[in-house]
């Protein structure tokens, strides 16, 4: 009978946590409708027309090579800026890549960036990115046809589309639309920019890196246009030993800032898309390969990779050819443009809510001053005028996703009665009056 009573107590305790009604913001619905698969298709075809976008390819030709590609990207972004009343700041981010295994001699490389300044937070940014360079089978082959329609023409076209649509709107936080060079040479463009932003004390609150988001027919024979993978690191790459010990002792190995960003994408997908699932992969990236989100992880910034569910290796890093009736090469005919558009729509909805939400709660802690049956969470009160309050999130230690959410109002401390801190993981989230929610922060124990 005692066990039965304890079970009843646990069930009744969890029932106290209320999940607010999920609402679709009409502006987000409008933005989703503006994302065009046809526009994405045209941009991918244009990128393919440059023959190769290898980072060591021709920079002088007006029609071929990475130089022509980056000039076209800049001109498109400037056109979008003009259409939006000059909101976008478009620029080149140039650097010299030192010689290395995939760079025979020091070479100038150029990231292309369009910045949409925030109304309130100029120096706090969200980044959405892709790499615009491409390659054939040999990583040093800078002349062969390397269409790069999916890797990463799909991501590049997607970020272009996001710049076209989102530049018509205003956001509280700054959004940077970034096109990296040198990804295929070892994440050179992203490594340069991540360090540059870190050294400039720019607060990068989150990075959505889109790399290979257009194929729905996997080499494993599976055809799936209903899911996208989101990769996220667990233990932060940027950490000190004291923080690592604290994370380990509190059982928070699955609660890095990048993982909270990944969960946020999943939450947005469930709110706005009836048949499009975010499949969270709790791993920094795929085996034997990497992406442009990782240099941001190295600098301590939350960053994730969005990528198609089932890859087809005969269409990646291949010389274009046909062998034994099999067509090899990263060609536009293998891109599912509507699927790609759905991934872009997910990016757009996520960016809208993140870039309009209040700042995430600062200095969150779990008070552990004594043995007790309650759990008390504490944080600093935000100072935004449109702050409505805070959500407390809760899940069992074995659950990968938040299970319960309760709105507690505009307070800086909250006690969960008869909820043991030993049995659950907690999160705190800022909410504004329009329902925009910040990223979740997980409190660490403090005496």
C-alpha positions, 0 to 999 in steps of 0.5 A: 500500500505504501508503494501504491501511495508513492506512485499516486503522489508522483503522478499527482505531482507531475500533473501540476505541470501545465503545458501552455497551448501551442499557438502558431504565430500568423507572421511565421505562417506568412513567412513559411508561405513565402519560402519558394521551392522554385526560387531555391531551384533557380538558385541551385541551377545558377550555382551549378552553372559556375562549373566548379566552386572549388575554393582553389578555382578561378577567381577572375572569370565572370562565369566560372569558378568560385570568384564568379560564384561569390560575386553572384551571391553578393549581387543577389544579397544586395538585390534583396537588401534594395528590395527590403529598403536597405536593411541588409549589410552585405560584405565580403569576409576575406582571409588568407588560408595558410598552406596545408594538406588541401591548400598547396600554397597560401590562398585568399578565401572569401566568406560572403555575409549579409547582416540584418541588424537587430532592433535591440541587440546589435551585438548579439547574433543568430547565424544561419549558414551554408558553404558555397564551395564544391569539389569533385572526387579529388579534394585538390581538383580545382578544374573538373566539373563539380556541380555541388547541387546538394553539397552544398548548393542546397544549403546555399540556396536555402540561406539565400532564400532565407535572406530574401524573405526574412530581410523584409522583417525586423527582429530584436536580435541580429541575424547573419546570413553566412556563406562559407568558403573553404569548407571542403579544404578543412572548414577554413571559412567557418574557423576564420569567422568563428574566431573573428567573432569570438575575438570581437566579443560578439555574442553568438547565441546560436548557429543553424548550419545547413549542409546537404539538405536537398536529397530524399533518396538515400543510397540505402534505398530509402526515400524519405521527404518527411524528416531532417536530421539535426546534429548537436554536440553533447559535452561542450568542446569549449570547457574547463575541467571544473565545468566538466566535473560539475556537468558530470556530477549533475548528470547534465551530459545531454544538456549542452547549449547546442543540444538545447538549440536542437531541441528548440528546432524540434519544438518549432517543427511540432508547432508548425509542420504537420508532417515534417519531423526533426530527428535529433541526432545526439552526436556532433556530426557524422563519422569521418566527416565534419561541418561548419558548425563545429568551429563555432562549438570550438569557440563556445557557441551553440551550433547545430548541423541540419542535414537530410535524413538519408545520404547518397554517397554516389552523389557526393564528392564524385566526378560526374559520370555513368558507370554500370548504369549508375549515374554519379555526381552531385547534380540538380536532378537529384535534388528534391526542391520541395523537401529542401524548401521545407528544411528552409521553412523550419529554419525560418520559423526557428529564427523568427522565434529566437530572434524576437524572444527575450534574452535567455535567463542569466545565472540560473541555479538549483539551490542545494543548501540542504536535503529537502523534498522540494526543488528551488530554481533561481535566476536573474530577472530579465529587463526587457519591456515585453517580458511576460515571464518564464517557463520552467521545463522538466523531464525525467533523467532518462528522457531526451526531450522536455516532458512538462512545461509550466509558466510561472510568471515574472519571477526570479525564483520558483519552488517546485513542491514535492519534486525531487531535484535528484529525479529530474532535469530542469530548464528555464526559458524566457517568454515575451508577451507575444509568446516568443520563447528563448532558448532553454538554459539548464541550471547548475547546482549551487550552494 
